[in-house]
Amino acid sequence: MSAFAEAMRERVRDARAALEAAQADGDAYATAVAADELDDALRLARAHGVDTDTVTDPDEGRDER
C-alpha cells in the first residue's frame, strides 16, 4: 500500500472518530466541522482511487497484552 493511500485512510479514520466524539458530546459546531472534514477526506480519497469503505481502527481486535 502506498504512503499516500495509508495517509488518506488514517485521515478518514481520524475524521470519523472526531465526528463520533462531537456527536457524543452534543456539540453542534464540532459536529459540523468534523462532518466537513470527513466529507473532504472521503472526496479526496475517492478522487485518487483509495478504498475507504473498509477503513477501521488499526488497533481494533488487537490483544491488549
Secondary structure, 3 states (H helix, E strand, C coil): CCHHHHHHHHHHHHHHHHHHHHHHHCCHHHHHHHHHHHHHHHHHHHHCCCCCCCCCCCCCCCCCC
